[in-house]
Amino acid sequence: MALTKEWSKLLQKSFLVFLIVLGLTCFSSKFLLDAYYLGNRPREPRTEEGRTYSQFIKVSYGATVFLTRREHLLSESLMPMFGGFFLIGYFLNRRWKLFAPFKKDK
């Protein structure tokens, strides 16, 4: 079953929009997560709970909180994921020329 050109373009556009939404989700999650950590995580290490990874939170006035390894990895990986999704989307758009400024004129 061969895809028509219109279906192919629609799938490509849908994939690019999906990448943009994923990138924006990572970006906003970083700030929401930092705000949550600022209000709900201790300001001193608690080794019995595994909260030994310090992280400076820049939301609001800023403070250092202590996180578990899992929380720290999640918080540190959101911004690189945001950048990765947007770069992939940017270069795919350059190749496919679907959205401005690379859009082909008919």
N, CA, C and O atoms as a MOPAC input file, in Angstrom:
PM7 MOZYME 1SCF
protein

 N      0.85000 1    -1.17900 1     0.00000 1
 C      0.00000 1     0.00000 1     0.00000 1
 C      0.88900 1     1.23300 1     0.00000 1
 O      1.62300 1     1.48000 1     0.95600 1
 N      0.82000 1     1.97400 1    -1.03500 1
 C      1.63900 1     3.17600 1    -1.16000 1
 C      0.88900 1     4.38700 1    -0.60100 1
 O     -0.30500 1     4.56800 1    -0.83800 1
 N      1.61400 1     5.18900 1     0.13100 1
 C      1.01700 1     6.41300 1     0.65400 1
 C      1.00700 1     7.47600 1    -0.42900 1
 O      1.96100 1     7.61800 1    -1.19400 1
 N     -0.06500 1     8.20200 1    -0.47800 1
 C     -0.10000 1     9.30500 1    -1.42500 1
 C      0.75300 1    10.44700 1    -0.88600 1
 O      1.13300 1    10.45600 1     0.28500 1
 N      1.04200 1    11.39200 1    -1.74200 1
 C      1.88400 1    12.51700 1    -1.35600 1
 C      1.22700 1    13.33900 1    -0.24300 1
 O      1.91400 1    13.83000 1     0.65200 1
 N     -0.10500 1    13.48900 1    -0.29800 1
 C     -0.81200 1    14.25900 1     0.72600 1
 C     -0.71700 1    13.58000 1     2.09200 1
 O     -0.50000 1    14.23900 1     3.10900 1
 N     -0.88400 1    12.24000 1     2.10200 1
 C     -0.78200 1    11.51700 1     3.36700 1
 C      0.63600 1    11.58000 1     3.92100 1
 O      0.84000 1    11.69000 1     5.13000 1
 N      1.59600 1    11.51100 1     3.03300 1
 C      2.98600 1    11.59800 1     3.45100 1
 C      3.27100 1    12.95000 1     4.10800 1
 O      3.89500 1    13.00600 1     5.16800 1
 N      2.81900 1    14.03200 1     3.48700 1
 C      3.00500 1    15.37500 1     4.05600 1
 C      2.28700 1    15.49600 1     5.39300 1
 O      2.81600 1    16.08400 1     6.33600 1
 N      1.08200 1    14.93900 1     5.47400 1
 C      0.32400 1    14.99400 1     6.72800 1
 C      1.05900 1    14.25900 1     7.84500 1
 O      1.11600 1    14.75100 1     8.97200 1
 N      1.61700 1    13.09700 1     7.54900 1
 C      2.37600 1    12.35700 1     8.56200 1
 C      3.62800 1    13.12700 1     8.97900 1
 O      3.97500 1    13.15700 1    10.16000 1
 N      4.29800 1    13.74000 1     8.02400 1
 C      5.49100 1    14.51600 1     8.34100 1
 C      5.14000 1    15.71600 1     9.22100 1
 O      5.83400 1    15.98900 1    10.20100 1
 N      4.07600 1    16.42600 1     8.88100 1
 C      3.64900 1    17.56400 1     9.70000 1
 C      3.24700 1    17.11900 1    11.08900 1
 O      3.58600 1    17.77000 1    12.07700 1
 N      2.52500 1    16.01400 1    11.17100 1
 C      2.09800 1    15.49700 1    12.47900 1
 C      3.30400 1    15.14300 1    13.33700 1
 O      3.31400 1    15.41400 1    14.53800 1
 N      4.31900 1    14.54200 1    12.72900 1
 C      5.51900 1    14.18300 1    13.47200 1
 C      6.25600 1    15.42600 1    13.96800 1
 O      6.73200 1    15.45000 1    15.10300 1
 N      6.35200 1    16.45400 1    13.13100 1
 C      7.00700 1    17.69600 1    13.55700 1
 C      6.24900 1    18.36900 1    14.69300 1
 O      6.86100 1    18.85500 1    15.64400 1
 N      4.92800 1    18.40000 1    14.60100 1
 C      4.12100 1    18.99000 1    15.68400 1
 C      4.29100 1    18.17400 1    16.96400 1
 O      4.37500 1    18.73700 1    18.05500 1
 N      4.34200 1    16.84700 1    16.83100 1
 C      4.55900 1    15.97300 1    17.98000 1
 C      5.89300 1    16.28600 1    18.66000 1
 O      5.96100 1    16.34200 1    19.88800 1
 N      6.96100 1    16.49200 1    17.86700 1
 C      8.26500 1    16.84200 1    18.43900 1
 C      8.21900 1    18.18800 1    19.16100 1
 O      8.81200 1    18.33900 1    20.22900 1
 N      7.52600 1    19.15400 1    18.58800 1
 C      7.41000 1    20.47000 1    19.22100 1
 C      6.65900 1    20.36000 1    20.54200 1
 O      7.05500 1    20.96600 1    21.53700 1
 N      5.57400 1    19.58600 1    20.55200 1
 C      4.79300 1    19.40700 1    21.78600 1
 C      5.63800 1    18.70300 1    22.84600 1
 O      5.60700 1    19.08600 1    24.01600 1
 N      6.39200 1    17.67700 1    22.44600 1
 C      7.27100 1    17.00400 1    23.41100 1
 C      8.31100 1    17.97100 1    23.97600 1
 O      8.57500 1    17.96700 1    25.17900 1
 N      8.89500 1    18.79100 1    23.11900 1
 C      9.88400 1    19.76500 1    23.58200 1
 C      9.28800 1    20.76400 1    24.55700 1
 O      9.88200 1    21.04900 1    25.59800 1
 N      8.12200 1    21.29700 1    24.22900 1
 C      7.46400 1    22.25500 1    25.13300 1
 C      7.04900 1    21.60100 1    26.44300 1
 O      7.07600 1    22.24100 1    27.49500 1
 N      6.66600 1    20.33600 1    26.38500 1
 C      6.31500 1    19.61100 1    27.61300 1
 C      7.53500 1    19.46300 1    28.51200 1
 O      7.43700 1    19.66300 1    29.72300 1
 N      8.67600 1    19.11900 1    27.94000 1
 C      9.91100 1    19.01500 1    28.73700 1
 C     10.28900 1    20.36500 1    29.33000 1
 O     10.67300 1    20.44800 1    30.49700 1
 N     10.18200 1    21.41700 1    28.53600 1
 C     10.53900 1    22.76000 1    28.99500 1
 C      9.66300 1    23.19500 1    30.16900 1
 O     10.17500 1    23.66000 1    31.18700 1
 N      8.35400 1    23.04700 1    30.03000 1
 C      7.46000 1    23.48300 1    31.10500 1
 C      7.56000 1    22.56600 1    32.31800 1
 O      7.41100 1    23.01900 1    33.45300 1
 N      7.81400 1    21.27000 1    32.08300 1
 C      7.94700 1    20.34100 1    33.20700 1
 C      9.13600 1    20.68900 1    34.08100 1
 O      9.08200 1    20.51800 1    35.29900 1
 N     10.20600 1    21.17500 1    33.47600 1
 C     11.39300 1    21.55300 1    34.24700 1
 C     11.05100 1    22.63600 1    35.27200 1
 O     11.46200 1    22.54900 1    36.42900 1
 N     10.29900 1    23.65400 1    34.84800 1
 C      9.96000 1    24.73500 1    35.76400 1
 C      8.92900 1    24.30900 1    36.80200 1
 O      9.01000 1    24.71100 1    37.96200 1
 N      7.97000 1    23.50500 1    36.39000 1
 C      6.98400 1    23.00200 1    37.35400 1
 C      7.63200 1    22.07900 1    38.37000 1
 O      7.31000 1    22.13200 1    39.55700 1
 N      8.53600 1    21.24100 1    37.91300 1
 C      9.23000 1    20.32900 1    38.82200 1
 C     10.11600 1    21.09400 1    39.79400 1
 O     10.16600 1    20.76100 1    40.97800 1
 N     10.81800 1    22.12100 1    39.30800 1
 C     11.64300 1    22.94100 1    40.19900 1
 C     10.79500 1    23.63600 1    41.25500 1
 O     11.18800 1    23.70500 1    42.41900 1
 N      9.64300 1    24.14800 1    40.86000 1
 C      8.75800 1    24.79300 1    41.83500 1
 C      8.26500 1    23.77800 1    42.87500 1
 O      8.16300 1    24.09200 1    44.06000 1
 N      7.96800 1    22.58400 1    42.42300 1
 C      7.53200 1    21.53100 1    43.35400 1
 C      8.65900 1    21.15900 1    44.31000 1
 O      8.43700 1    21.05900 1    45.51700 1
 N      9.86200 1    20.95300 1    43.78600 1
 C     11.00200 1    20.60600 1    44.63400 1
 C     11.30900 1    21.70700 1    45.63500 1
 O     11.66100 1    21.42300 1    46.78000 1
 N     11.18100 1    22.94700 1    45.21900 1
 C     11.46400 1    24.06700 1    46.11200 1
 C     10.56200 1    24.05100 1    47.33900 1
 O     11.00500 1    24.35900 1    48.44500 1
 N      9.31100 1    23.69700 1    47.14500 1
 C      8.37700 1    23.68900 1    48.27300 1
 C      8.31800 1    22.39600 1    49.05400 1
 O      7.84000 1    22.38700 1    50.18900 1
 N      8.80200 1    21.28000 1    48.46700 1
 C      8.58100 1    19.98300 1    49.10600 1
 C      9.82400 1    19.15000 1    49.36600 1
 O      9.70000 1    18.01100 1    49.81600 1
 N     10.99300 1    19.65800 1    49.10800 1
 C     12.20800 1    18.89600 1    49.36100 1
 C     13.05400 1    19.59500 1    50.41100 1
 O     13.03500 1    20.82000 1    50.52300 1
 N     13.80700 1    18.79600 1    51.19100 1
 C     14.57900 1    19.37500 1    52.29600 1
 C     15.74400 1    20.23300 1    51.82400 1
 O     16.27900 1    20.05500 1    50.72900 1
 N     16.11600 1    21.17000 1    52.69100 1
 C     17.24200 1    22.06300 1    52.39300 1
 C     18.56900 1    21.52000 1    52.93600 1
 O     19.62300 1    22.11400 1    52.70700 1
 N     18.51700 1    20.40900 1    53.64400 1
 C     19.73000 1    19.77600 1    54.14800 1
 C     19.69100 1    18.29100 1    53.74600 1
 O     18.61300 1    17.71800 1    53.58300 1
 N     20.87500 1    17.67400 1    53.58700 1
 C     20.89100 1    16.27300 1    53.14200 1
 C     20.27100 1    15.33600 1    54.17200 1
 O     20.44500 1    15.51100 1    55.37800 1
 N     19.55700 1    14.35500 1    53.68100 1
 C     18.96800 1    13.31000 1    54.53000 1
 C     19.40500 1    11.96700 1    53.95700 1
 O     18.77000 1    11.41800 1    53.05700 1
 N     20.49900 1    11.45600 1    54.49700 1
 C     21.07200 1    10.22600 1    53.95000 1
 C     20.16600 1     9.02700 1    54.18000 1
 O     20.18200 1     8.09400 1    53.37600 1
 N     19.38100 1     9.01700 1    55.24000 1
 C     18.49200 1     7.87600 1    55.49800 1
 C     17.38000 1     7.77000 1    54.44700 1
 O     16.84300 1     6.68800 1    54.21200 1
 N     17.04100 1     8.89300 1    53.82300 1
 C     16.03300 1     8.90400 1    52.75000 1
 C     16.68500 1     8.85200 1    51.37400 1
 O     15.98900 1     8.73600 1    50.36600 1
 N     18.00000 1     8.93400 1    51.32000 1
 C     18.70800 1     8.92500 1    50.04700 1
 C     18.77300 1    10.28400 1    49.37500 1
 O     19.13600 1    10.37200 1    48.20200 1
 N     18.43000 1    11.33900 1    50.08900 1
 C     18.44000 1    12.69800 1    49.52100 1
 C     19.81700 1    13.32400 1    49.74700 1
 O     20.03800 1    14.10200 1    50.67500 1
 N     20.72600 1    12.94600 1    48.85400 1
 C     22.10800 1    13.40200 1    48.99700 1
 C     22.59000 1    14.24000 1    47.81000 1
 O     23.70600 1    14.75700 1    47.84600 1
 N     21.78400 1    14.38300 1    46.77200 1
 C     22.17700 1    15.14400 1    45.58200 1
 C     21.66200 1    16.56800 1    45.70400 1
 O     20.45500 1    16.80900 1    45.70900 1
 N     22.60300 1    17.51800 1    45.80300 1
 C     22.18100 1    18.91000 1    45.94100 1
 C     21.85800 1    19.49500 1    44.57200 1
 O     22.50100 1    19.17000 1    43.57400 1
 N     20.87000 1    20.34700 1    44.54500 1
 C     20.48100 1    21.02900 1    43.31000 1
 C     20.03800 1    22.43500 1    43.66000 1
 O     19.20700 1    22.64300 1    44.54400 1
 N     20.61200 1    23.40100 1    42.94700 1
 C     20.19800 1    24.78600 1    43.13000 1
 C     18.97800 1    25.02400 1    42.25600 1
 O     19.02900 1    24.84100 1    41.04000 1
 N     17.89200 1    25.43000 1    42.87800 1
 C     16.63600 1    25.69900 1    42.17600 1
 C     16.53400 1    27.20000 1    41.96700 1
 O     16.60600 1    27.96900 1    42.92600 1
 N     16.36600 1    27.62300 1    40.70900 1
 C     16.35500 1    29.05200 1    40.38300 1
 C     14.95300 1    29.65100 1    40.36400 1
 O     14.80700 1    30.86000 1    40.18600 1
 N     13.92600 1    28.83700 1    40.54200 1
 C     12.55700 1    29.34800 1    40.52900 1
 C     12.36600 1    30.26200 1    41.73100 1
 O     12.83300 1    29.94800 1    42.82600 1
 N     11.69200 1    31.37600 1    41.54500 1
 C     11.39700 1    32.34200 1    42.59800 1
 C     12.69900 1    32.94800 1    43.11700 1
 O     13.42800 1    33.58000 1    42.35200 1
 N     12.99600 1    32.77100 1    44.37200 1
 C     14.16800 1    33.38600 1    44.98200 1
 C     15.39200 1    32.48500 1    44.94000 1
 O     16.50300 1    32.95800 1    45.17800 1
 N     15.22500 1    31.22700 1    44.65100 1
 C     16.33800 1    30.29500 1    44.55000 1
 C     16.73500 1    29.71100 1    45.88500 1
 O     16.74300 1    30.40500 1    46.90200 1
 N     17.05900 1    28.45200 1    45.87900 1
 C     17.49600 1    27.75300 1    47.07900 1
 C     18.14300 1    26.44300 1    46.66400 1
 O     17.95100 1    25.96600 1    45.54600 1
 N     18.90500 1    25.87200 1    47.57200 1
 C     19.49200 1    24.56300 1    47.33600 1
 C     18.64200 1    23.52400 1    48.04400 1
 O     18.37700 1    23.63300 1    49.24100 1
 N     18.21700 1    22.51400 1    47.29300 1
 C     17.44600 1    21.41700 1    47.86700 1
 C     18.20700 1    20.12400 1    47.62400 1
 O     19.08700 1    20.06100 1    46.76500 1
 N     17.86900 1    19.11200 1    48.37100 1
 C     18.52800 1    17.81600 1    48.24600 1
 C     17.53600 1    16.79700 1    47.73300 1
 O     16.43700 1    16.63800 1    48.26300 1
 N     17.96300 1    16.10100 1    46.67000 1
 C     17.09600 1    15.18400 1    45.95700 1
 C     17.66900 1    13.77300 1    45.97600 1
 O     18.84700 1    13.57100 1    46.27000 1
 N     16.82600 1    12.80900 1    45.66000 1
 C     17.31500 1    11.44900 1    45.44500 1
 C     17.98700 1    11.39800 1    44.07400 1
 O     17.86600 1    12.32600 1    43.27400 1
 N     18.68700 1    10.31500 1    43.81900 1
 C     19.37700 1    10.17600 1    42.53100 1
 C     18.38100 1    10.22200 1    41.38100 1
 O     18.63200 1    10.87600 1    40.36900 1
 N     17.27700 1     9.54700 1    41.52500 1
 C     16.25100 1     9.50700 1    40.47000 1
 C     15.66800 1    10.89300 1    40.18600 1
 O     15.51600 1    11.28300 1    39.02900 1
 N     15.34400 1    11.63200 1    41.24900 1
 C     14.81100 1    12.98900 1    41.08400 1
 C     15.83700 1    13.90500 1    40.42000 1
 O     15.49800 1    14.72600 1    39.56700 1
 N     17.08900 1    13.75100 1    40.82500 1
 C     18.16200 1    14.57500 1    40.26900 1
 C     18.35300 1    14.29400 1    38.77300 1
 O     18.49100 1    15.22300 1    37.97800 1
 N     18.36100 1    13.02100 1    38.39700 1
 C     18.52200 1    12.66300 1    36.98600 1
 C     17.36100 1    13.19500 1    36.14700 1
 O     17.57200 1    13.68800 1    35.03900 1
 N     16.15200 1    13.09700 1    36.66100 1
 C     14.99000 1    13.61500 1    35.93700 1
 C     15.10800 1    15.12100 1    35.74500 1
 O     14.90100 1    15.63000 1    34.64300 1
 N     15.43700 1    15.82200 1    36.80500 1
 C     15.53700 1    17.27700 1    36.73700 1
 C     16.64800 1    17.72600 1    35.78400 1
 O     16.48700 1    18.70900 1    35.06000 1
 N     17.75500 1    17.01900 1    35.78300 1
 C     18.88500 1    17.39500 1    34.93000 1
 C     18.68700 1    17.00100 1    33.47000 1
 O     19.33000 1    17.57900 1    32.59300 1
 N     17.82600 1    16.04500 1    33.18900 1
 C     17.67900 1    15.57700 1    31.80800 1
 C     16.58800 1    16.29900 1    31.02300 1
 O     16.53400 1    16.16400 1    29.80000 1
 N     15.72600 1    17.05500 1    31.67800 1
 C     14.60900 1    17.68400 1    30.96600 1
 C     15.05600 1    18.75700 1    29.97000 1
 O     14.53200 1    18.80100 1    28.85700 1
 N     15.99000 1    19.60600 1    30.32800 1
 C     16.42500 1    20.65500 1    29.40300 1
 C     17.20000 1    20.10200 1    28.20200 1
 O     16.97000 1    20.57100 1    27.08700 1
 N     18.10300 1    19.13400 1    28.36800 1
 C     18.72000 1    18.54100 1    27.17400 1
 C     17.70600 1    17.84300 1    26.26400 1
 O     17.84700 1    17.87300 1    25.04200 1
 N     16.69000 1    17.22000 1    26.85100 1
 C     15.65000 1    16.60100 1    26.03800 1
 C     14.87900 1    17.66500 1    25.26100 1
 O     14.55300 1    17.46500 1    24.09000 1
 N     14.58800 1    18.78800 1    25.90500 1
 C     13.91500 1    19.90600 1    25.23700 1
 C     14.73000 1    20.35400 1    24.02300 1
 O     14.19100 1    20.50200 1    22.92700 1
 N     16.01400 1    20.56700 1    24.22500 1
 C     16.87400 1    20.98900 1    23.12800 1
 C     16.97300 1    19.94300 1    22.03100 1
 O     16.98800 1    20.28100 1    20.84700 1
 N     17.03900 1    18.69500 1    22.41100 1
 C     17.12500 1    17.61700 1    21.43200 1
 C     15.88800 1    17.52900 1    20.55400 1
 O     15.99700 1    17.40200 1    19.33400 1
 N     14.71000 1    17.59500 1    21.17100 1
 C     13.47400 1    17.53400 1    20.39000 1
 C     13.36900 1    18.69700 1    19.41800 1
 O     12.96000 1    18.51700 1    18.27200 1
 N     13.73700 1    19.89000 1    19.87100 1
 C     13.64500 1    21.04800 1    18.99100 1
 C     14.68500 1    20.99500 1    17.86700 1
 O     14.38600 1    21.38200 1    16.73700 1
 N     15.88800 1    20.52400 1    18.15900 1
 C     16.89000 1    20.40700 1    17.09700 1
 C     16.49200 1    19.36600 1    16.05200 1
 O     16.65300 1    19.59300 1    14.85200 1
 N     15.98000 1    18.23900 1    16.50300 1
 C     15.51700 1    17.22200 1    15.56000 1
 C     14.39400 1    17.78200 1    14.69500 1
 O     14.39000 1    17.60000 1    13.47700 1
 N     13.44500 1    18.46100 1    15.32700 1
 C     12.34800 1    19.06900 1    14.57400 1
 C     12.84000 1    20.11900 1    13.59800 1
 O     12.35100 1    20.19300 1    12.47100 1
 N     13.79500 1    20.92800 1    14.01000 1
 C     14.33500 1    21.98000 1    13.14500 1
 C     14.98600 1    21.39000 1    11.89700 1
 O     14.72100 1    21.83200 1    10.77900 1
 N     15.84400 1    20.38200 1    12.09900 1
 C     16.54800 1    19.81500 1    10.95600 1
 C     15.62600 1    18.99100 1    10.06000 1
 O     15.81700 1    18.95900 1     8.84400 1
 N     14.63800 1    18.33100 1    10.63800 1
 C     13.65800 1    17.64000 1     9.79500 1
 C     12.84600 1    18.63700 1     8.98200 1
 O     12.52700 1    18.37400 1     7.82200 1
 N     12.50800 1    19.77600 1     9.57200 1
 C     11.77700 1    20.80000 1     8.83400 1
 C     12.64100 1    21.38100 1     7.71400 1
 O     12.13300 1    21.69800 1     6.63900 1
 N     13.91600 1    21.51800 1     7.95800 1
 C     14.80800 1    21.99300 1     6.88500 1
 C     14.82800 1    21.01300 1     5.72400 1
 O     14.88800 1    21.40900 1     4.56000 1
 N     14.77500 1    19.73400 1     6.05500 1
 C     14.81800 1    18.70900 1     5.00900 1
 C     13.47900 1    18.61200 1     4.28200 1
 O     13.44200 1    18.56200 1     3.05300 1
 N     12.36900 1    18.58500 1     5.04400 1
 C     11.04300 1    18.38500 1     4.45800 1
 C     10.41900 1    19.67900 1     3.94500 1
 O      9.53500 1    19.63400 1     3.09000 1
 N     10.86000 1    20.82600 1     4.44800 1
 C     10.35100 1    22.14500 1     4.03600 1
 C      8.82700 1    22.24300 1     4.16800 1
 O      8.12200 1    22.54100 1     3.20300 1
 N      8.33800 1    21.98400 1     5.38500 1
 C      6.89600 1    21.99400 1     5.62600 1
 C      6.40700 1    23.27600 1     6.28300 1
 O      5.32500 1    23.76100 1     5.95300 1
 N      7.18700 1    23.83500 1     7.21100 1
 C      6.78300 1    25.02800 1     7.94800 1
 C      7.75800 1    26.16400 1     7.64800 1
 O      8.88800 1    25.92800 1     7.22100 1
 N      7.31300 1    27.39000 1     7.87300 1
 C      8.15200 1    28.57000 1     7.67300 1
 C      9.36700 1    28.47800 1     8.59300 1
 O      9.24400 1    27.91700 1     9.68200 1
 N     10.49500 1    28.98400 1     8.22500 1
 C     10.86700 1    29.77400 1     7.06100 1
 C     11.31500 1    28.93200 1     5.87100 1
 O     11.76100 1    29.48300 1     4.86400 1
 N     11.20600 1    27.59700 1     5.96800 1
 C     11.72100 1    26.73300 1     4.90400 1
 C     10.62100 1    26.22800 1     3.96900 1
 O     10.90200 1    25.44800 1     3.05900 1
 N      9.38800 1    26.65400 1     4.17500 1
 C      8.25400 1    26.13400 1     3.41800 1
 C      8.40500 1    26.42000 1     1.93600 1
 O      8.76900 1    27.52100 1     1.52200 1
 N      8.11400 1    25.39000 1     1.14900 1
 C      8.15000 1    25.54800 1    -0.29900 1
 C      6.90300 1    26.28100 1    -0.76700 1
 O      5.80600 1    26.01100 1    -0.27800 1
 N      7.05700 1    27.19200 1    -1.69600 1
 C      5.89800 1    27.85600 1    -2.29400 1
 C      5.35300 1    26.96400 1    -3.39400 1
 O      6.09900 1    26.28800 1    -4.10100 1
 N      4.02800 1    26.97900 1    -3.52200 1
 C      3.39200 1    26.13300 1    -4.55200 1
 C      3.44500 1    26.77200 1    -5.90400 1
 O      2.95900 1    26.19800 1    -6.87800 1

